[in-house]
Amino acid sequence: MSRITIVGGGIVGLSVARAMLKRGHEVHVLDQGPIPNPRGASVDRHRMIRPHYGDATGYARMVAPAFAAWDRLWDDLGAAHFENTGAVAISLEPGDYADRTLASFRAAGLPHEVVEGAALARLMPHLDLPDGAFGVLAEPAGPLFADRIVAELADWLRVKGARLEENCRVARVDPARGLAWRADGSEIAADHLLVAAGAWLPGLMPEAYGEAPAYRQALLYLDPPAAYAEAWRAAPPIVTLGDHTGYSLPDRRGAGLKIGYSAHRRRARPDVEGFEADFAAESRAILAPFAPYFRQAEAYRPLRLQLGYYVLAPERRFRLEAAGQGLVVTDCDGQMFKFGPLLGERIAGLFAGEENAADVTRWAAGY
């Protein structure tokens, strides 16, 4: 039996903890806040899983194995925190994200349906779309109920004997030697060290990652007009509207209707900027790009903002960096959640000597 220390109690850290625990290893997870940490990027009411990835076919192919890994997690938890609503990317012009996704699906032989004209209007009656728009619909896809997943996974780990150390600030790590130090100077030694600190990585490892591109993102929960509330609940999530990078998740299981505008982000670090927000101004900025496509756009009522931070590299590919006894997971973008359990299993295999670091690194990068 080996010992593993995990810095970061988000979906990646907890998924690796589960996979290692199931292999009979001793697991110690540290987080600077409670676990689940409401300020962590993994904790929100729902997140989307879908195979739509533009022309990044490697990630599209990873989604089916990801679903199999989620099924294994549901077996452990005794509940499935997912709804298969399908998901749709909407094309507004040739060459946009949905159009590239369609070409990728066709090249890879991935199942999908093209929805256009009257069929698209029936599917999305709450939208006002231009002539020629079409949707690329695929399933399984839909909301993962993230806050419930992280909370129940953490509880499962505690019951199974993992040590989850909350409100513990890690001041320094040496992944190559499997060492971490708390802020009080106490040392933690392990056979393996995983650093999954998200957007706090630049502050934790400034020499190696101080310039990592960390971003602040705000998502908006809102009430739709009464005439379209049921349409929003019944329709599939929107992966993107053309290249406007707008997306939505429906109000399922009481999670609420959420929209996001990827371009509404800015370079920032959580340990520097914090979690304050201008609710009125940011709500307007997020809703504005959707307004031309929402019927009765003026009747939508903003409810709250969900703030999160993540590291987003220009290549938009997950990065694993192995050294000695340690592994650093970074560049997770906002896309890592859907692959959490699958990545956890692959990393556990790497620590067990069953996986090659170069192979797992290349796979995580979507190649």
LOVO-448794 format. One line per 10 residues: number of its first residue (from 1); their letters; for each residue x, y, z of N, C-alpha, C. Coordinates in steps of 0.02 Angstrom, whole numbers. Each point is the difference from the previous one (the first is absolute). Layout:
LOVO-448794
NUM	A	X:Y:Z:X:Y:Z:X:Y:Z ~ ...
This chain:
LOVO-448794
1	MSRITIVGGG	43:-60:0:-43:60:0:44:62:0 ~ -13:46:-45:37:63:-2:-43:57:26 ~ 33:56:15:-34:59:24:-2:53:-55 ~ -57:32:-8:-6:55:-48:-27:62:35 ~ 33:55:-12:-24:65:23:-27:38:-59 ~ -58:29:8:-33:37:-54:-13:71:24 ~ 26:48:-37:-10:70:16:-55:27:-45 ~ -59:11:28:-58:23:-38:-57:-49:4 ~ -56:23:28:-58:-43:10:-56:12:-49 ~ 18:15:-63:-51:6:-53:-11:-67:-33
11	IVGLSVARAM	-32:2:-58:-19:-63:-34:60:-42:-18 ~ 55:31:-21:60:-39:-17:30:-32:62 ~ 12:40:52:30:-28:60:-42:-55:31 ~ -65:10:5:-44:-49:31:-6:-62:-43 ~ 2:8:-66:-5:-58:-45:63:-43:4 ~ 58:32:4:62:-38:9:-2:-35:68 ~ -24:35:51:-5:-29:67:-42:-63:-2 ~ -57:3:-32:-44:-58:-5:34:-58:-35 ~ 31:15:-57:31:-54:-39:58:-32:38 ~ 39:40:37:55:-28:40:-27:-39:60
21	LKRGHEVHVL	-52:26:31:-29:-35:57:-28:-68:-20 ~ -31:-4:-58:-27:-63:-25:55:-51:-15 ~ 61:25:-10:57:-44:-12:34:-19:66 ~ -26:25:56:26:-20:64:54:45:28 ~ 8:60:-27:53:45:23:-25:47:54 ~ 47:30:36:-15:49:52:-5:69:-32 ~ -55:35:12:-14:62:-35:-8:58:49 ~ 33:56:-15:-3:60:41:-12:59:-47 ~ -58:33:6:-19:57:-42:2:63:43 ~ 32:52:-26:3:64:35:-32:54:-43
31	DQGPIPNPRG	-40:42:32:-29:57:-35:2:61:46 ~ 9:58:-31:5:62:40:-67:21:29 ~ -55:-28:-23:-66:15:27:-35:-63:20 ~ -66:3:9:-39:-61:13:-1:-45:-61 ~ -16:-62:9:-8:-47:-56:-71:-26:2 ~ -43:18:-49:14:42:-59:14:73:18 ~ 41:31:-41:17:70:8:-44:42:-46 ~ -45:41:26:-45:38:-44:35:49:-46 ~ 64:15:14:38:44:-44:41:-39:-52 ~ -4:-65:2:35:-40:-49:-36:-3:-66
41	ASVDRHRMIR	37:-9:-54:-31:-1:-67:-46:-60:-10 ~ 7:-52:42:-40:-60:-9:-69:6:32 ~ -12:51:41:-61:3:39:-48:51:-30 ~ -50:-24:-33:-55:40:-27:-60:-47:-4 ~ -58:26:-14:-59:-43:1:2:-52:-56 ~ 20:21:-60:6:-49:-54:53:22:-50 ~ 28:-50:-33:49:8:-53:-22:-44:-58 ~ 25:14:-59:-22:-36:-60:50:-53:-22 ~ -26:-58:-18:40:-50:-35:-30:-9:-69 ~ 42:2:-51:-24:-5:-69:61:-16:-45
51	PHYGDATGYA	-13:-30:-58:55:-18:-44:19:56:-49 ~ -36:54:-1:13:55:-47:66:35:19 ~ 48:-2:-45:65:31:14:28:34:-62 ~ -42:28:-43:27:31:-59:41:-51:-39 ~ 60:20:-20:43:-47:-37:49:-37:45 ~ -9:3:66:43:-37:46:-28:-70:9 ~ 9:-42:-51:-31:-65:-3:24:-46:56 ~ 62:9:23:26:-42:53:-41:5:63 ~ -20:61:18:-42:8:60:-70:-26:-12 ~ -26:7:-60:-66:-28:-15:0:-76:10
61	RMVAPAFAAW	54:-33:-20:5:-72:8:7:-20:74 ~ 26:44:41:9:-15:71:-65:-1:39 ~ -53:28:-28:-62:8:39:-33:-68:13 ~ 0:-46:-47:-30:-66:12:35:-37:57 ~ 67:-4:2:33:-29:58:-14:39:65 ~ -9:66:-6:-16:39:59:-67:-21:29 ~ -50:-13:-43:-65:-24:25:7:-66:35 ~ 42:-45:-27:10:-64:33:30:9:70 ~ 47:48:6:29:14:65:-51:30:48 ~ -44:44:-26:-54:27:43:-45:-57:24
71	DRLWDDLGAA	-15:-48:-44:-43:-56:22:32:-38:58 ~ 66:-8:-3:34:-34:56:-5:42:64 ~ 3:66:-7:-9:43:59:-71:-5:27 ~ -50:1:-45:-69:-6:23:-10:-65:39 ~ 33:-54:-22:-6:-63:36:26:7:71 ~ 55:36:9:28:10:67:-45:45:43 ~ -26:53:-30:-40:48:38:-71:-25:12 ~ -24:-45:-43:-68:-24:6:-52:47:-29 ~ 22:49:-40:-46:48:-33:35:29:-60 ~ -39:14:-52:27:31:-61:-19:73:-2
81	HFENTGAVAI	49:44:6:-12:72:1:12:28:-71 ~ -41:-23:-46:4:18:-70:-68:-10:-31 ~ -16:44:-49:-60:-10:-41:19:2:-73 ~ -22:-51:-36:15:-4:-72:-52:40:-39 ~ 12:64:-5:-45:45:-37:21:7:-73 ~ 60:-27:-17:31:18:-63:27:71:5 ~ 38:20:-50:27:68:-3:4:21:-72 ~ -6:66:-13:-1:25:-68:48:58:-8 ~ 39:-3:-52:40:57:-22:-35:31:-60 ~ -9:65:1:-39:33:-52:47:39:-46
91	SLEPGDYADR	-4:-15:-64:40:33:-50:-37:60:-29 ~ 35:57:-3:-29:60:-28:33:20:-66 ~ 59:-27:-13:35:16:-63:51:-55:-15 ~ 18:-7:-63:48:-52:-18:66:8:37 ~ 28:-57:22:64:1:33:0:15:74 ~ -60:11:29:-2:15:71:7:-65:41 ~ -4:6:66:14:-56:44:-44:-61:-15 ~ -65:12:-8:-46:-55:-13:14:-31:-68 ~ 17:40:-49:16:-26:-66:62:-43:2 ~ 51:22:38:61:-39:7:-13:-65:40
101	TLASFRAAGL	-45:5:50:-19:-60:37:-33:-51:-46 ~ -43:24:-44:-34:-45:-46:51:-36:-44 ~ 48:36:-26:51:-31:-42:40:-51:41 ~ 15:16:62:38:-45:44:-41:-63:14 ~ -64:8:16:-43:-58:13:-2:-46:-61 ~ -8:29:-58:-4:-41:-61:66:-36:-13 ~ 56:34:10:65:-31:-13:14:-57:50 ~ -23:9:62:14:-50:52:-55:-53:5 ~ -54:9:-37:-55:-47:4:-39:2:65 ~ -2:59:32:-36:8:63:-74:13:-13
111	PHEVVEGAAL	-44:-31:40:-72:9:-12:-23:71:13 ~ -44:24:-43:-26:68:7:-61:7:-45 ~ -34:56:8:-57:17:-43:5:74:-18 ~ -12:16:-63:-2:69:-22:-73:23:2 ~ -13:54:36:-68:25:8:-3:70:-30 ~ -47:11:-45:-4:65:-33:-73:17:-14 ~ -10:62:-22:-67:22:-21:-52:-7:55 ~ -58:-29:-19:-56:-6:46:18:-46:59 ~ 42:-51:-12:19:-45:54:41:36:53 ~ 45:45:-22:40:38:47:-45:48:40
121	ARLMPHLDLP	-49:30:-34:-46:46:34:-40:-37:53 ~ -20:-62:-14:-37:-39:50:44:-20:58 ~ 63:-15:-14:46:-20:52:18:58:47 ~ 6:60:-29:22:59:38:-49:58:-10 ~ -62:-7:23:-51:52:-13:15:66:36 ~ 45:-1:48:17:60:38:53:42:-36 ~ 26:-25:-57:52:36:-36:-28:30:-64 ~ 28:55:-20:-16:33:-64:64:-4:-42 ~ 2:-49:-45:61:-15:-37:-7:23:-73 ~ 54:20:-31:-3:23:-70:-12:-58:-48
131	DGAFGVLAEP	-24:17:-60:-8:-50:-52:67:-33:-14 ~ -1:-64:-11:62:-36:-14:34:-29:60 ~ -21:19:60:29:-29:61:-17:-74:3 ~ 45:-39:29:-15:-71:12:33:-21:65 ~ -27:-54:27:27:-26:63:33:-67:-11 ~ 53:-13:37:33:-66:1:-16:-30:69 ~ -46:-48:-1:-26:-30:61:34:-68:12 ~ 22:-12:61:32:-63:16:-17:-21:71 ~ 1:-65:11:-8:-27:67:38:-66:3 ~ 16:-25:60:-17:30:65:37:65:11
141	AGPLFADRIV	-34:45:33:26:66:17:-49:32:48 ~ 23:51:36:-46:35:44:34:22:64 ~ -40:19:50:29:28:62:26:-54:47 ~ 60:12:25:27:-35:58:-12:46:60 ~ -30:-26:53:-18:42:57:60:3:47 ~ 43:49:-14:68:1:26:3:4:76 ~ -39:44:30:5:8:73:-18:-65:36 ~ -51:-35:-26:-19:-64:32:54:-52:-11 ~ 30:0:-59:53:-49:-15:59:9:47 ~ 24:61:6:60:13:40:-15:-15:74
151	AELADWLRVK	-58:20:24:-17:-12:71:-6:-74:15 ~ -33:-38:-44:-9:-71:14:65:-39:-11 ~ 41:22:-47:65:-32:-10:44:11:62 ~ 0:61:26:39:14:61:-25:-43:58 ~ -66:-6:8:-27:-42:54:19:-73:-9 ~ -2:-24:-62:19:-69:-15:73:-12:20 ~ 43:47:-16:71:-7:17:10:-3:76 ~ -36:42:36:7:-1:73:-22:-68:28 ~ -56:-25:-24:-26:-64:24:50:-56:-15 ~ 33:4:-57:46:-53:-21:69:7:30
161	GARLEENCRV	11:52:40:63:4:37:50:50:-25 ~ -17:41:-50:47:52:-21:2:56:52 ~ 57:32:5:6:58:44:-9:63:-41 ~ -52:38:15:-13:63:-34:14:57:49 ~ 54:35:-10:21:53:45:-23:67:-29 ~ -48:30:34:-31:61:-24:33:61:32 ~ -11:59:-33:24:64:26:75:-3:16 ~ 36:-31:-45:72:-10:9:36:33:-60 ~ 35:53:13:36:33:-55:68:-34:-9 ~ 11:-24:-60:65:-29:-18:43:57:-26
171	ARVDPARGLA	58:10:30:43:57:-17:51:-18:-54 ~ 19:-63:-3:54:-19:-46:-6:-74:-16 ~ 19:-18:-61:0:-71:-20:65:-15:-38 ~ 20:-62:3:55:-26:-39:-24:-66:-31 ~ -35:5:-57:-29:-61:-29:51:-55:-14 ~ 59:18:-23:50:-50:-18:18:-44:60 ~ 0:29:60:18:-39:60:-62:-21:40 ~ -60:16:-24:-61:-20:34:-11:36:66 ~ 21:63:3:-4:38:63:-46:61:-7 ~ -34:14:55:-40:61:5:9:28:70
181	WRADGSEIAA	-6:67:6:7:33:65:-61:44:12 ~ -29:-8:59:-54:44:20:27:69:16 ~ -46:48:7:20:68:16:35:5:68 ~ -14:-47:45:33:2:66:69:-32:-2 ~ 23:-22:-59:66:-29:-8:3:-75:5 ~ -54:-32:21:1:-73:7:3:-33:-68 ~ 37:-54:-3:13:-35:-64:-44:-62:-7 ~ -20:-13:-61:-39:-59:-16:39:-38:-54 ~ 18:-62:14:37:-41:-48:-44:-56:-25 ~ 5:-15:-64:-41:-53:-30:39:-35:-54
191	DHLLVAAGAW	-25:-58:-20:31:-36:-56:-18:34:-66 ~ -58:32:-1:-21:36:-60:-33:65:22 ~ 12:53:-39:-31:65:14:-35:25:-62 ~ -64:14:6:-39:30:-55:-15:72:18 ~ 15:45:-45:-17:70:8:-56:16:-49 ~ -60:12:26:-59:16:-40:-31:63:30 ~ 39:54:0:-18:61:36:-38:50:-43 ~ -15:-17:-62:-38:45:-42:34:68:-9 ~ -40:53:6:26:68:-12:43:25:57 ~ 6:-38:55:46:17:54:71:-25:-13
201	LPGLMPEAYG	9:-37:-55:66:-27:-16:54:54:-8 ~ -13:56:-35:53:51:-7:27:25:67 ~ -43:5:50:23:22:66:35:-55:38 ~ -20:-62:-11:30:-56:36:69:-18:-28 ~ 8:2:-67:63:-18:-32:21:57:-46 ~ 18:58:28:13:59:-41:60:-7:-46 ~ 50:-38:19:59:-7:-43:-17:-35:-65 ~ -40:-51:3:-18:-39:-59:-63:25:-34 ~ -49:26:38:-66:16:-28:-24:70:16 ~ 45:43:22:-20:67:18:-32:40:-56
211	EAPAYRQALL	17:-17:-62:-29:36:-58:-56:-40:-33 ~ -23:-53:32:-55:-39:-29:-61:45:-9 ~ -34:-5:-57:-56:45:-15:-63:-18:38 ~ -8:28:60:-59:-10:40:-53:52:-19 ~ -63:-23:-2:-55:43:-20:-56:-2:50 ~ -35:55:5:-61:6:39:-60:-5:-47 ~ -48:-42:16:-60:-9:-41:-62:9:44 ~ -50:34:-26:-64:7:35:-55:-31:-42 ~ -43:-39:31:-58:-30:-32:-63:29:32 ~ -54:3:-39:-60:34:22:-59:-48:6
221	YLDPPAAYAE	-30:-2:59:-64:-35:10:-55:52:-8 ~ -54:-20:-34:-53:48:-13:-67:-35:-8 ~ -53:39:9:-68:-23:-12:-20:20:-70 ~ -25:-47:-41:-25:18:-66:-71:27:5 ~ -25:32:-53:-71:20:1:-44:-61:7 ~ -57:9:32:-44:-56:15:-20:-38:-63 ~ -8:35:-56:-21:-32:-61:50:-51:-26 ~ 63:5:21:51:-45:-26:35:-41:54 ~ -25:3:61:33:-37:55:0:-75:-14 ~ -57:-27:-22:-3:-72:-13:41:-19:-61
231	AWRAAPPIVT	3:44:-50:41:-14:-59:73:-6:19 ~ 24:43:44:69:-4:22:13:-65:37 ~ -48:-21:43:9:-62:38:2:-61:-45 ~ -42:2:-53:-6:-59:-43:54:-5:-53 ~ 29:57:-19:48:0:-55:68:-24:22 ~ 40:-25:-47:68:-19:19:43:60:15 ~ 53:-8:39:47:54:10:30:24:-66 ~ 17:64:-2:34:29:-58:75:-2:12 ~ 36:-34:-43:73:-2:6:30:67:-22 ~ -25:25:-55:22:66:-24:-49:26:-52
241	LGDHTGYSLP	-6:65:-3:-38:34:-52:50:28:-50 ~ 9:-33:-56:49:22:-49:69:4:32 ~ 36:54:-14:64:12:32:-6:53:54 ~ -61:11:24:-10:50:52:17:-27:69 ~ 18:-64:4:22:-34:61:-51:6:57 ~ -63:5:-17:-52:0:51:-27:-70:9 ~ -12:-20:63:-26:-67:12:-50:3:57 ~ -38:-55:9:-52:-1:51:-5:-69:30 ~ -27:-2:61:-19:-63:33:-70:10:28 ~ -44:-51:-8:-70:9:19:-11:-9:74
251	DRRGAGLKIG	-59:21:21:-22:-7:70:-26:-70:11 ~ 46:-46:11:-18:-69:17:18:-15:72 ~ -42:-38:33:9:-19:70:10:61:45 ~ -32:55:-19:3:60:41:65:38:-4 ~ 41:-16:-50:66:33:-5:-5:71:-24 ~ -52:18:-36:-7:67:-27:26:5:-71 ~ -25:51:-36:24:13:-68:64:41:4 ~ 52:-23:-34:65:33:2:24:13:-70 ~ 28:60:-11:31:16:-64:71:24:14 ~ 42:-11:-49:69:22:4:23:29:-66
261	YSAHRRRARP	43:48:3:29:31:-59:75:-3:9 ~ 32:-45:-38:71:-14:12:44:62:-7 ~ -21:46:-44:40:60:-9:-3:47:60 ~ -47:-13:45:-4:40:61:47:-30:52 ~ 62:7:-12:52:-23:47:58:48:-5 ~ 41:-1:51:59:44:-1:56:-33:39 ~ 61:16:-18:58:-26:36:-3:24:72 ~ 2:-47:46:-3:17:71:16:-63:40 ~ 23:11:61:15:-55:46:-45:5:61 ~ -27:-56:23:-45:3:58:34:24:63
271	DVEGFEADFA	65:-15:7:35:22:61:18:73:-2 ~ -12:33:-57:14:71:-7:-65:40:-4 ~ -45:-21:-45:-61:39:-13:-57:-18:46 ~ -4:-63:20:-54:-21:44:-65:-13:-37 ~ -56:6:36:-64:-22:-26:-54:53:2 ~ 19:63:-1:-49:54:-5:-23:7:-72 ~ -62:24:-9:-28:9:-66:-48:59:-1 ~ -5:32:-58:-50:52:-12:-59:-35:-32 ~ -49:-20:41:-53:-43:-25:-37:31:-59 ~ -21:62:6:-40:32:-53:40:5:-65
281	AESRAILAPF	61:25:4:40:10:-61:18:-66:-32 ~ 19:-49:40:21:-64:-30:-60:-39:-27 ~ -57:5:33:-60:-32:-26:-17:28:-69 ~ 3:66:-7:-14:30:-65:50:-23:-53 ~ 63:-4:19:52:-19:-48:-8:-72:-23 ~ -22:-44:44:-9:-70:-19:-63:-9:-42 ~ -52:35:19:-64:-9:-35:0:33:-69 ~ 37:54:-9:-3:39:-62:13:-41:-63 ~ 50:-44:-2:12:-37:-63:-56:-48:-17 ~ -40:-20:50:-56:-45:-12:-62:36:-24
291	APYFRQAEAY	-6:65:16:-62:36:-12:-26:-5:-71 ~ 42:3:-52:-27:-5:-68:-34:-68:-15 ~ 13:-50:42:-24:-67:-14:-53:-24:49 ~ -10:35:55:-50:-19:50:-66:35:-15 ~ -53:-38:-5:-66:32:-6:-18:33:67 ~ -29:59:-4:-16:40:59:63:11:43 ~ 54:17:-32:64:7:35:-3:49:58 ~ -41:51:-7:-4:51:53:-33:-26:64 ~ -33:-58:-4:-37:-26:58:41:-48:43 ~ 62:-14:-19:43:-45:40:23:38:62
301	RPLRLQLGYY	-3:-34:58:17:31:63:62:-32:31 ~ 56:34:2:60:-28:32:-11:-15:74 ~ 26:-57:23:-8:-20:69:65:3:40 ~ 53:-29:-29:64:0:36:56:-18:-48 ~ 61:17:20:60:-17:-37:37:-57:35 ~ 28:-44:-40:45:-51:26:70:14:-26 ~ 46:15:46:68:16:-20:45:-61:6 ~ 46:-6:-48:49:-53:2:64:21:-33 ~ 54:-33:18:66:14:-30:28:-65:-28 ~ 37:6:-55:33:-58:-28:59:23:-42
311	VLAPERRFRL	45:-47:-14:57:13:-43:-19:-20:-71 ~ 7:46:-46:-19:-10:-70:59:18:-44 ~ 34:-50:-28:56:11:-45:-26:11:-71 ~ 38:34:-42:-23:13:-69:-17:-63:-39 ~ 36:-55:16:-12:-62:-39:-66:-34:19 ~ -30:19:56:-62:-29:25:6:-76:8 ~ 56:-22:27:12:-72:11:21:-11:73 ~ -26:-52:31:19:-16:68:74:-19:2 ~ 33:18:55:71:-13:4:16:-38:65 ~ 36:-56:-8:25:-38:56:76:3:-3
321	EAAGQGLVVT	32:16:57:72:3:2:25:-44:57 ~ 32:-55:-20:25:-49:48:74:13:14 ~ 19:-8:64:70:6:20:11:-41:62 ~ 45:-49:-3:15:-40:58:-62:-33:30 ~ -15:17:63:-56:-30:34:-65:41:-8 ~ 2:53:-40:-57:44:-2:-29:11:-69 ~ -59:31:0:-35:17:-61:-38:65:12 ~ 5:46:-47:-38:63:2:-51:-2:-56 ~ -63:14:17:-54:5:-49:-18:73:-8 ~ 2:26:-61:-16:70:-10:-30:11:-70
331	DCDGQMFKFG	-11:64:-17:-32:19:-63:-68:-34:-9 ~ -37:-3:55:-63:-38:-1:-58:37:-33 ~ 9:66:-13:-53:38:-34:-64:-8:42 ~ -57:8:-32:-63:-14:34:-28:-67:-21 ~ 43:-42:-32:-24:-61:-31:18:-63:39 ~ 39:6:53:26:-60:32:-53:-41:37 ~ -51:33:26:-47:-35:45:-26:-64:-32 ~ -20:3:-63:-31:-57:-33:46:-61:-4 ~ 66:13:3:48:-55:-6:29:-20:68 ~ -25:28:56:30:-11:65:10:-73:19
341	PLLGERIAGL	-54:-41:3:10:-70:19:45:-39:-47 ~ -5:13:-65:43:-34:-48:73:19:10 ~ 13:64:9:68:22:12:27:-30:65 ~ -43:-3:51:21:-29:63:23:-72:-8 ~ -35:-38:-40:19:-70:-11:65:-6:-38 ~ 9:44:-50:62:-3:-39:60:20:43 ~ -8:51:42:55:22:43:17:-53:52 ~ -52:-33:27:13:-55:47:40:-56:-33 ~ -17:-14:-63:38:-49:-38:72:21:-10 ~ 10:64:-10:68:27:-8:40:-9:64
351	FAGEENAADV	-30:19:58:35:-8:64:13:-73:16 ~ -43:-45:-25:9:-72:13:50:-32:-47 ~ 27:38:-47:48:-28:-47:-32:-37:-58 ~ -66:5:-7:-35:-34:-54:-7:43:-63 ~ 13:64:8:-6:48:-55:66:34:-11 ~ 13:19:-62:59:37:-18:-15:75:3 ~ 44:39:33:-13:71:9:-9:36:-66 ~ 41:-16:-49:-6:33:-65:-67:-15:-33 ~ -23:-62:6:-64:-19:-30:-58:36:34 ~ 0:1:66:-55:33:36:1:75:-12
361	TRWAAGY	59:29:-4:6:72:-14:-28:17:-69 ~ 18:-42:-49:-24:12:-68:-76:-9:-4 ~ -25:-52:33:-72:-12:1:-37:58:31 ~ 25:25:57:-34:55:34:-1:63:-42 ~ 50:7:-44:3:58:-45:-45:-8:-60 ~ -36:-56:-5:-48:-9:-54:29:-24:-65 ~ 58:-30:2:32:-24:-63:-15:-74:-11
